[in-house]
Amino acid sequence: MGAAIADYFHHHKADRLRVFSSQFDEDQIPVKQLFRQFQTMPLLERTALQLAEGKILDAGAGSGCHALALQEMNKEVCAIDISPLSIETMRQRGVQDVRLVDLFDETFTDTFDTILMLMNGSGIIGKLSNLPTFFQRMKRILRPGGYILMDSSDLRYLFEEEDGSMLIDLAGDYYGEVDFQMQYKEIKGDVFDWLYIDFQTLSLYASEYGFTAELIKEGKHYDYLAKISLS
């Protein structure tokens, strides 16, 4: 993704960013969408940016579109990503505080009032089994009164029958756990885990680890924005 972002920034166009998964057919991400401005962002994202307060962490910032929108609102934001090319592109685009760091890196000890996890931001968690580690990490970097703004999708619609019933193997892995791999030109990334989580499951895990999850807004297609605060 970093190579695609850098290419689009420098040349104002990019090849296909291909997405592979063992669970789905091949798909692609329109790279131009990663450079969208506030006015063309989905309502869930615009709502999250408006709700973000204090010192804000933009986790998995990509091209920096959310960080730049926050700066235009005169909000303080730190953008992090694990892609060196994304980091360099964000710097060149004018994001003021950019760090090459993983959200789960224990050496990253800054604290924040708002943690933004957008564009199916729950995906960074990877698997349901990583949620305890995720919430413990959030406790360390959230300031008192702080909160997480996260969007995700409930993939149950992929398993719904015409009569509204669902065909899900309850003995198998959680249905929102997906593996992905991306390819841009000849550059192929590693396979990675990505978590889509329904709000009820998110809320149950949050309460178990001392947080309260609030459903802020629902999108048009099983997607939603949640605010997760320390109880």
GUZASE-80119 format. One record per residue: x, y, z of N, C-alpha, C in turn. Coordinates in nm, 2 decimals, decimal comma, always signed. Layout:
BEGIN
     n.xx     n.yy     n.zz    ca.xx    ca.yy    ca.zz     c.xx     c.yy     c.zz
        X        Y        Z        X        Y        Z        X        Y        Z
...
***
This chain:
BEGIN
     n.xx     n.yy     n.zz    ca.xx    ca.yy    ca.zz     c.xx     c.yy     c.zz
    +0,08    -0,12    +0,00    +0,00    +0,00    +0,00    +0,09    +0,13    +0,00
    +0,20    +0,12    +0,07    +0,29    +0,24    +0,08    +0,34    +0,28    -0,06
    +0,37    +0,17    -0,14    +0,43    +0,20    -0,28    +0,32    +0,26    -0,36
    +0,19    +0,22    -0,35    +0,08    +0,27    -0,42    +0,06    +0,42    -0,38
    +0,06    +0,45    -0,25    +0,04    +0,58    -0,20    +0,15    +0,68    -0,25
    +0,27    +0,63    -0,25    +0,38    +0,72    -0,29    +0,37    +0,74    -0,44
    +0,34    +0,64    -0,52    +0,32    +0,66    -0,66    +0,22    +0,76    -0,70
    +0,10    +0,75    -0,63    -0,01    +0,84    -0,66    +0,03    +0,98    -0,62
    +0,10    +1,00    -0,51    +0,13    +1,13    -0,47    +0,23    +1,20    -0,57
    +0,32    +1,12    -0,62    +0,42    +1,18    -0,71    +0,38    +1,20    -0,85
    +0,29    +1,11    -0,90    +0,25    +1,11    -1,04    +0,10    +1,13    -1,06
    +0,02    +1,15    -0,95    -0,12    +1,18    -0,96    -0,20    +1,07    -1,03
    -0,14    +0,95    -1,03    -0,21    +0,83    -1,08    -0,13    +0,71    -1,03
    -0,20    +0,60    -1,03    -0,14    +0,47    -0,98    -0,20    +0,35    -1,05
    -0,13    +0,24    -1,05    -0,18    +0,12    -1,10    -0,28    +0,06    -1,00
    -0,33    -0,06    -1,03    -0,42    -0,13    -0,94    -0,35    -0,17    -0,81
    -0,41    -0,14    -0,70    -0,37    -0,20    -0,57    -0,45    -0,32    -0,55
    -0,40    -0,44    -0,58    -0,47    -0,56    -0,58    -0,48    -0,62    -0,43
    -0,59    -0,68    -0,40    -0,61    -0,74    -0,27    -0,65    -0,88    -0,28
    -0,58    -0,97    -0,22    -0,61    -1,12    -0,22    -0,65    -1,16    -0,08
    -0,73    -1,27    -0,08    -0,77    -1,33    +0,05    -0,81    -1,47    +0,02
    -0,78    -1,56    +0,12    -0,82    -1,70    +0,11    -0,97    -1,72    +0,12
    -1,04    -1,61    +0,17    -1,19    -1,62    +0,19    -1,27    -1,56    +0,08
    -1,21    -1,47    +0,00    -1,28    -1,39    -0,10    -1,21    -1,39    -0,23
    -1,29    -1,35    -0,33    -1,23    -1,33    -0,47    -1,13    -1,21    -0,46
    -1,05    -1,20    -0,56    -0,95    -1,09    -0,57    -1,03    -0,96    -0,58
    -0,98    -0,86    -0,51    -1,04    -0,72    -0,52    -0,94    -0,62    -0,54
    -0,97    -0,49    -0,54    -0,87    -0,39    -0,56    -0,92    -0,26    -0,48
    -0,82    -0,19    -0,44    -0,85    -0,06    -0,37    -0,82    +0,05    -0,46
    -0,92    +0,14    -0,49    -0,89    +0,26    -0,58    -0,79    +0,35    -0,50
    -0,67    +0,37    -0,54    -0,57    +0,44    -0,47    -0,61    +0,59    -0,45
    -0,68    +0,64    -0,55    -0,73    +0,78    -0,54    -0,81    +0,81    -0,42
    -0,89    +0,70    -0,37    -0,98    +0,72    -0,26    -0,89    +0,74    -0,13
    -0,77    +0,69    -0,13    -0,69    +0,71    -0,01    -0,65    +0,86    +0,01
    -0,67    +0,94    -0,09    -0,63    +1,08    -0,09    -0,75    +1,17    -0,08
    -0,87    +1,11    -0,03    -0,99    +1,19    -0,03    -0,98    +1,31    +0,07
    -1,05    +1,41    +0,05    -1,06    +1,52    +0,14    -1,19    +1,51    +0,23
    -1,19    +1,59    +0,33    -1,30    +1,58    +0,43    -1,44    +1,58    +0,36
    -1,46    +1,66    +0,26    -1,60    +1,67    +0,20    -1,64    +1,54    +0,14
    -1,55    +1,46    +0,09    -1,58    +1,34    +0,02    -1,56    +1,21    +0,10
    -1,53    +1,23    +0,23    -1,52    +1,11    +0,32    -1,66    +1,06    +0,36
    -1,67    +0,93    +0,38    -1,79    +0,87    +0,43    -1,84    +0,94    +0,56
    -1,97    +0,94    +0,59    -2,02    +1,01    +0,70    -1,96    +0,96    +0,83
    -1,94    +0,83    +0,85    -1,88    +0,78    +0,97    -1,74    +0,84    +1,00
    -1,66    +0,86    +0,89    -1,53    +0,92    +0,91    -1,54    +1,07    +0,95
    -1,63    +1,14    +0,88    -1,64    +1,28    +0,91    -1,69    +1,30    +1,05
    -1,78    +1,21    +1,10    -1,83    +1,22    +1,23    -1,72    +1,20    +1,33
    -1,63    +1,10    +1,31    -1,52    +1,07    +1,40    -1,42    +1,19    +1,41
    -1,39    +1,25    +1,29    -1,30    +1,36    +1,29    -1,36    +1,48    +1,37
    -1,49    +1,50    +1,36    -1,55    +1,61    +1,44    -1,55    +1,58    +1,59
    -1,56    +1,45    +1,63    -1,57    +1,41    +1,77    -1,43    +1,41    +1,83
    -1,33    +1,39    +1,75    -1,19    +1,38    +1,81    -1,15    +1,51    +1,88
    -1,10    +1,50    +2,00    -1,06    +1,61    +2,08    -0,92    +1,59    +2,14
    -0,86    +1,70    +2,19    -0,74    +1,70    +2,26    -0,62    +1,65    +2,17
    -0,53    +1,58    +2,23    -0,42    +1,53    +2,15    -0,47    +1,40    +2,08
    -0,46    +1,39    +1,95    -0,52    +1,28    +1,88    -0,42    +1,19    +1,81
    -0,44    +1,06    +1,82    -0,35    +0,96    +1,75    -0,43    +0,91    +1,63
    -0,37    +0,92    +1,51    -0,43    +0,86    +1,39    -0,35    +0,74    +1,36
    -0,41    +0,62    +1,40    -0,34    +0,49    +1,39    -0,36    +0,43    +1,25
    -0,25    +0,39    +1,19    -0,26    +0,34    +1,05    -0,30    +0,45    +0,95
    -0,23    +0,56    +0,96    -0,27    +0,68    +0,89    -0,26    +0,68    +0,74
    -0,19    +0,58    +0,68    -0,19    +0,57    +0,53    -0,13    +0,69    +0,46
    -0,22    +0,76    +0,38    -0,17    +0,87    +0,31    -0,18    +1,00    +0,39
    -0,24    +0,99    +0,51    -0,25    +1,11    +0,59    -0,38    +1,19    +0,57
    -0,48    +1,14    +0,50    -0,60    +1,22    +0,47    -0,67    +1,26    +0,60
    -0,68    +1,18    +0,69    -0,75    +1,21    +0,82    -0,67    +1,31    +0,90
    -0,54    +1,29    +0,91    -0,45    +1,38    +0,98    -0,45    +1,52    +0,92
    -0,45    +1,53    +0,79    -0,45    +1,66    +0,72    -0,59    +1,73    +0,75
    -0,70    +1,65    +0,75    -0,83    +1,71    +0,78    -0,83    +1,77    +0,92
    -0,77    +1,69    +1,01    -0,77    +1,73    +1,15    -0,69    +1,86    +1,17
    -0,57    +1,87    +1,10    -0,49    +1,99    +1,10    -0,57    +2,11    +1,05
    -0,65    +2,09    +0,95    -0,73    +2,20    +0,89    -0,83    +2,25    +0,99
    -0,87    +2,16    +1,08    -0,96    +2,20    +1,19    -0,89    +2,26    +1,31
    -0,76    +2,27    +1,30    -0,67    +2,33    +1,40    -0,67    +2,23    +1,52
    -0,67    +2,10    +1,49    -0,66    +2,00    +1,60    -0,52    +1,94    +1,60
    -0,47    +1,90    +1,72    -0,34    +1,84    +1,73    -0,34    +1,69    +1,70
    -0,26    +1,65    +1,61    -0,27    +1,51    +1,57    -0,13    +1,45    +1,55
    -0,11    +1,33    +1,59    +0,01    +1,25    +1,56    -0,03    +1,13    +1,47
    +0,03    +1,12    +1,36    +0,00    +1,01    +1,26    +0,10    +0,90    +1,26
    +0,06    +0,78    +1,28    +0,15    +0,67    +1,28    +0,12    +0,57    +1,17
    +0,22    +0,50    +1,12    +0,20    +0,39    +1,02    +0,32    +0,30    +1,02
    +0,31    +0,18    +0,97    +0,42    +0,09    +0,97    +0,49    +0,09    +0,83
    +0,44    +0,17    +0,74    +0,50    +0,18    +0,60    +0,59    +0,30    +0,59
    +0,72    +0,28    +0,57    +0,81    +0,39    +0,55    +0,77    +0,49    +0,43
    +0,72    +0,43    +0,32    +0,68    +0,51    +0,21    +0,55    +0,59    +0,24
    +0,46    +0,54    +0,32    +0,35    +0,61    +0,37    +0,39    +0,73    +0,46
    +0,49    +0,70    +0,55    +0,54    +0,80    +0,64    +0,60    +0,92    +0,56
    +0,68    +0,89    +0,46    +0,75    +0,99    +0,38    +0,65    +1,07    +0,30
    +0,55    +1,00    +0,25    +0,44    +1,07    +0,17    +0,37    +1,17    +0,26
    +0,33    +1,12    +0,38    +0,26    +1,21    +0,47    +0,34    +1,34    +0,51
    +0,47    +1,32    +0,53    +0,56    +1,43    +0,56    +0,56    +1,53    +0,44
    +0,57    +1,48    +0,32    +0,57    +1,56    +0,20    +0,43    +1,63    +0,18
    +0,33    +1,57    +0,23    +0,19    +1,63    +0,21    +0,17    +1,73    +0,32
    +0,25    +1,74    +0,42    +0,23    +1,84    +0,52    +0,18    +1,80    +0,66
    +0,18    +1,67    +0,68    +0,14    +1,62    +0,82    +0,26    +1,66    +0,91
    +0,23    +1,72    +1,02    +0,33    +1,78    +1,10    +0,40    +1,69    +1,20
    +0,32    +1,59    +1,25    +0,38    +1,49    +1,35    +0,36    +1,35    +1,29
    +0,46    +1,30    +1,24    +0,45    +1,16    +1,17    +0,55    +1,07    +1,23
    +0,51    +0,95    +1,26    +0,60    +0,85    +1,33    +0,59    +0,72    +1,26
    +0,71    +0,66    +1,23    +0,71    +0,52    +1,18    +0,71    +0,42    +1,30
    +0,59    +0,38    +1,33    +0,57    +0,30    +1,45    +0,45    +0,22    +1,45
    +0,45    +0,10    +1,51    +0,34    +0,01    +1,52    +0,26    +0,05    +1,65
    +0,12    +0,05    +1,63    +0,04    +0,08    +1,75    +0,07    +0,00    +1,87
    +0,11    -0,13    +1,85    +0,14    -0,22    +1,96    +0,28    -0,22    +2,01
    +0,36    -0,12    +1,96    +0,51    -0,11    +2,00    +0,51    -0,05    +2,14
    +0,56    -0,13    +2,23    +0,57    -0,09    +2,37    +0,66    +0,03    +2,39
    +0,75    +0,05    +2,30    +0,85    +0,17    +2,32    +0,78    +0,30    +2,28
    +0,66    +0,29    +2,22    +0,58    +0,41    +2,19    +0,50    +0,44    +2,31
    +0,54    +0,54    +2,39    +0,48    +0,56    +2,52    +0,40    +0,70    +2,53
    +0,38    +0,77    +2,42    +0,31    +0,89    +2,42    +0,16    +0,86    +2,47
    +0,09    +0,96    +2,52    -0,04    +0,94    +2,56    -0,14    +1,04    +2,49
    -0,26    +1,00    +2,47    -0,35    +1,07    +2,38    -0,49    +1,08    +2,45
    -0,56    +1,18    +2,41    -0,70    +1,20    +2,45    -0,80    +1,13    +2,36
    -0,76    +1,12    +2,23    -0,85    +1,05    +2,13    -0,75    +0,96    +2,04
    -0,80    +0,83    +2,03    -0,72    +0,74    +1,94    -0,82    +0,71    +1,82
    -0,78    +0,75    +1,70    -0,86    +0,73    +1,58    -0,82    +0,60    +1,51
    -0,92    +0,51    +1,48    -0,89    +0,39    +1,41    -1,00    +0,38    +1,30
    -0,97    +0,44    +1,18    -1,07    +0,45    +1,08    -1,03    +0,37    +0,96
    -1,13    +0,36    +0,86    -1,12    +0,27    +0,74    -1,12    +0,13    +0,79
    -1,23    +0,09    +0,85    -1,23    -0,05    +0,92    -1,11    -0,06    +1,01
    -1,10    +0,04    +1,10    -0,99    +0,05    +1,19    -0,97    -0,07    +1,29
    -1,08    -0,14    +1,31    -1,06    -0,26    +1,40    -0,97    -0,36    +1,33
    -0,95    -0,35    +1,20    -0,87    -0,45    +1,13    -0,73    -0,46    +1,19
    -0,67    -0,35    +1,24    -0,54    -0,35    +1,30    -0,52    -0,46    +1,41
    -0,63    -0,49    +1,48    -0,63    -0,58    +1,59    -0,60    -0,72    +1,54
    -0,64    -0,76    +1,42    -0,60    -0,88    +1,36    -0,70    -1,00    +1,39
    -0,71    -1,04    +1,51    -0,80    -1,15    +1,55    -0,86    -1,12    +1,69
    -0,98    -1,19    +1,71    -1,04    -1,17    +1,84    -0,95    -1,20    +1,96
    -0,86    -1,30    +1,94    -0,77    -1,34    +2,05    -0,67    -1,23    +2,09
    -0,66    -1,13    +2,00    -0,57    -1,01    +2,03    -0,64    -0,90    +2,10
    -0,77    -0,91    +2,12    -0,84    -0,80    +2,19    -0,79    -0,78    +2,33
    -0,76    -0,88    +2,42    -0,71    -0,85    +2,55    -0,58    -0,76    +2,54
    -0,49    -0,80    +2,45    -0,37    -0,72    +2,44    -0,40    -0,58    +2,39
    -0,49    -0,57    +2,30    -0,53    -0,44    +2,25    -0,58    -0,35    +2,36
    -0,67    -0,40    +2,44    -0,73    -0,31    +2,54    -0,63    -0,28    +2,65
    -0,54    -0,37    +2,68    -0,43    -0,34    +2,78    -0,34    -0,23    +2,72
    -0,32    -0,24    +2,59    -0,23    -0,13    +2,53    -0,30    +0,00    +2,53
    -0,43    +0,00    +2,51    -0,51    +0,13    +2,51    -0,51    +0,19    +2,64
    -0,51    +0,11    +2,75    -0,51    +0,16    +2,89    -0,38    +0,24    +2,91
    -0,27    +0,20    +2,85    -0,14    +0,26    +2,87    -0,13    +0,39    +2,79
    -0,19    +0,40    +2,68    -0,17    +0,53    +2,60    -0,29    +0,62    +2,60
    -0,40    +0,58    +2,66    -0,51    +0,68    +2,67    -0,50    +0,76    +2,80
    -0,52    +0,89    +2,78    -0,52    +0,98    +2,90    -0,66    +0,96    +2,97
    -0,66    +1,00    +3,10    -0,79    +1,00    +3,18    -0,90    +1,07    +3,10
    -1,01    +1,01    +3,09    -1,12    +1,07    +3,01    -1,11    +1,05    +2,86
    -1,01    +0,99    +2,82    -0,99    +0,97    +2,67    -1,07    +0,86    +2,62
    -1,07    +0,85    +2,48    -1,15    +0,74    +2,42    -1,10    +0,71    +2,28
    -1,15    +0,59    +2,23    -1,11    +0,54    +2,10    -1,23    +0,56    +2,01
    -1,21    +0,61    +1,89    -1,31    +0,62    +1,79    -1,28    +0,52    +1,68
    -1,35    +0,42    +1,66    -1,32    +0,31    +1,57    -1,44    +0,27    +1,48
    -1,41    +0,25    +1,36    -1,52    +0,20    +1,27    -1,49    +0,06    +1,23
    -1,60    -0,01    +1,20    -1,58    -0,15    +1,16    -1,71    -0,19    +1,08
    -1,71    -0,32    +1,04    -1,83    -0,37    +0,97    -1,86    -0,51    +1,03
    -1,99    -0,54    +1,02    -2,04    -0,67    +1,06    -2,05    -0,75    +0,93
    -1,97    -0,85    +0,92    -1,97    -0,93    +0,79    -2,08    -1,03    +0,78
    -2,17    -1,03    +0,88    -2,28    -1,13    +0,88    -2,36    -1,13    +0,75
    -2,36    -1,02    +0,68    -2,44    -1,01    +0,55    -2,38    -1,11    +0,45
    -2,26    -1,15    +0,46    -2,20    -1,24    +0,37    -2,25    -1,38    +0,38
    -2,31    -1,41    +0,50    -2,36    -1,54    +0,53    -2,51    -1,55    +0,54
    -2,58    -1,44    +0,51    -2,73    -1,44    +0,52    -2,79    -1,51    +0,40
    -2,89    -1,59    +0,44    -2,98    -1,65    +0,33    -3,09    -1,56    +0,30
    -3,17    -1,59    +0,20    -3,28    -1,50    +0,15    -3,38    -1,49    +0,26
    -3,40    -1,59    +0,34    -3,50    -1,58    +0,45    -3,46    -1,51    +0,57
    -3,33    -1,46    +0,57    -3,28    -1,38    +0,69    -3,20    -1,47    +0,78
    -3,20    -1,60    +0,76    -3,12    -1,69    +0,85    -2,97    -1,68    +0,81
    -2,88    -1,73    +0,90    -2,74    -1,72    +0,87    -2,68    -1,85    +0,87
    -2,58    -1,88    +0,78    -2,51    -2,00    +0,78    -2,36    -1,97    +0,83
    -2,34    -1,98    +0,96    -2,21    -1,96    +1,01    -2,17    -2,08    +1,10
    -2,05    -2,12    +1,08    -1,99    -2,24    +1,15    -1,95    -2,18    +1,29
    -2,03    -2,21    +1,39    -2,00    -2,16    +1,52    -1,88    -2,22    +1,59
    -1,85    -2,34    +1,53    -1,73    -2,41    +1,59    -1,60    -2,36    +1,52
    -1,61    -2,29    +1,42    -1,50    -2,24    +1,34    -1,45    -2,11    +1,40
    -1,36    -2,04    +1,32    -1,31    -1,91    +1,36    -1,42    -1,81    +1,36
    -1,40    -1,70    +1,43    -1,50    -1,59    +1,42    -1,51    -1,54    +1,28
    -1,64    -1,52    +1,23    -1,66    -1,49    +1,09    -1,60    -1,36    +1,04
    -1,56    -1,27    +1,14    -1,50    -1,15    +1,09    -1,35    -1,15    +1,08
    -1,29    -1,27    +1,11    -1,15    -1,28    +1,09    -1,11    -1,31    +0,95
    -1,03    -1,22    +0,89    -1,00    -1,24    +0,75    -0,85    -1,23    +0,73
    -0,80    -1,30    +0,63    -0,66    -1,28    +0,59    -0,65    -1,20    +0,46
    -0,55    -1,11    +0,45    -0,54    -1,04    +0,33    -0,39    -1,04    +0,28
    -0,37    -1,01    +0,16    -0,24    -0,98    +0,10    -0,26    -0,88    -0,01
    -0,17    -0,79    -0,02    -0,18    -0,68    -0,12    -0,06    -0,69    -0,22
    -0,09    -0,65    -0,34    +0,01    -0,64    -0,44    +0,00    -0,51    -0,52
    +0,11    -0,44    -0,54    +0,11    -0,32    -0,62    +0,23    -0,34    -0,72
    +0,19    -0,34    -0,85    +0,29    -0,37    -0,96    +0,36    -0,51    -0,92
    +0,49    -0,51    -0,91    +0,56    -0,64    -0,88    +0,58    -0,66    -0,73
    +0,54    -0,56    -0,65    +0,56    -0,56    -0,50    +0,45    -0,63    -0,44
    +0,48    -0,74    -0,37    +0,37    -0,82    -0,30    +0,40    -0,82    -0,15
    +0,31    -0,78    -0,07    +0,33    -0,78    +0,07    +0,31    -0,91    +0,14
    +0,33    -0,92    +0,27    +0,31    -1,04    +0,34    +0,16    -1,06    +0,37
    +0,12    -1,18    +0,39    -0,02    -1,20    +0,44    -0,04    -1,15    +0,58
    -0,15    -1,08    +0,60    -0,18    -1,03    +0,73    -0,32    -1,05    +0,78
    -0,34    -1,06    +0,91    -0,48    -1,08    +0,96    -0,55    -0,95    +0,98
    -0,68    -0,95    +0,96    -0,76    -0,83    +0,96    -0,89    -0,86    +1,03
    -0,93    -0,78    +1,13    -1,05    -0,81    +1,20    -1,17    -0,72    +1,17
    -1,28    -0,77    +1,12    -1,41    -0,70    +1,12    -1,48    -0,75    +1,24
    -1,54    -0,66    +1,32    -1,61    -0,71    +1,44    -1,74    -0,64    +1,45
    -1,84    -0,73    +1,48    -1,98    -0,67    +1,50    -1,98    -0,59    +1,64
    -2,07    -0,50    +1,65    -2,07    -0,41    +1,76    -2,10    -0,48    +1,89
    -2,19    -0,58    +1,89    -2,22    -0,65    +2,01    -2,10    -0,72    +2,07
    -2,02    -0,79    +1,98    -1,90    -0,86    +2,03    -1,80    -0,76    +2,08
    -1,78    -0,65    +2,01    -1,69    -0,54    +2,05    -1,73    -0,49    +2,19
    -1,86    -0,47    +2,21    -1,91    -0,42    +2,34    -1,88    -0,51    +2,45
    -1,90    -0,64    +2,42    -1,88    -0,75    +2,53    -1,73    -0,75    +2,57
    -1,64    -0,75    +2,47    -1,50    -0,75    +2,50    -1,46    -0,62    +2,58
    -1,51    -0,51    +2,53    -1,47    -0,38    +2,59    -1,51    -0,38    +2,74
    -1,63    -0,43    +2,77    -1,68    -0,43    +2,91    -1,59    -0,52    +3,00
    -1,55    -0,63    +2,94    -1,47    -0,73    +3,01    -1,33    -0,67    +3,05
    -1,28    -0,57    +2,98    -1,15    -0,52    +3,00    -1,16    -0,37    +3,05
    -1,27    -0,33    +3,11    -1,28    -0,20    +3,17    -1,32    -0,09    +3,09
    -1,38    -0,11    +2,97    -1,42    -0,01    +2,88    -1,57    -0,01    +2,86
    -1,62    +0,10    +2,81    -1,76    +0,10    +2,76    -1,77    +0,14    +2,62
    -1,84    +0,06    +2,54    -1,85    +0,09    +2,39    -1,99    +0,15    +2,37
    -1,99    +0,26    +2,29    -2,11    +0,33    +2,26    -2,12    +0,33    +2,11
    -2,24    +0,30    +2,06    -2,27    +0,30    +1,91    -2,30    +0,44    +1,87
    -2,21    +0,51    +1,80    -2,23    +0,65    +1,77    -2,32    +0,67    +1,64
    -2,29    +0,59    +1,54    -2,36    +0,60    +1,41    -2,34    +0,47    +1,33
    -2,45    +0,44    +1,26    -2,44    +0,32    +1,17    -2,44    +0,37    +1,03
    -2,37    +0,30    +0,95    -2,36    +0,33    +0,80    -2,47    +0,26    +0,73
    -2,46    +0,27    +0,60    -2,56    +0,21    +0,51    -2,55    +0,06    +0,48
    -2,43    +0,00    +0,52    -2,41    -0,14    +0,48    -2,34    -0,21    +0,59
    -2,41    -0,23    +0,71    -2,35    -0,31    +0,82    -2,23    -0,25    +0,88
    -2,19    -0,12    +0,85    -2,08    -0,06    +0,91    -2,13    +0,04    +1,02
    -2,03    +0,07    +1,11    -2,07    +0,15    +1,22    -1,95    +0,22    +1,28
    -1,98    +0,33    +1,36    -1,87    +0,40    +1,43    -1,90    +0,38    +1,58
    -1,80    +0,34    +1,65    -1,81    +0,32    +1,80    -1,71    +0,41    +1,87
    -1,76    +0,46    +1,99    -1,68    +0,53    +2,08    -1,65    +0,44    +2,20
    -1,53    +0,42    +2,23    -1,49    +0,32    +2,34    -1,41    +0,40    +2,44
    -1,47    +0,41    +2,56    -1,42    +0,49    +2,67    -1,38    +0,40    +2,79
    -1,28    +0,44    +2,87    -1,26    +0,37    +2,99    -1,37    +0,39    +3,09
    -1,42    +0,28    +3,15    -1,54    +0,28    +3,24    -1,50    +0,36    +3,37
***
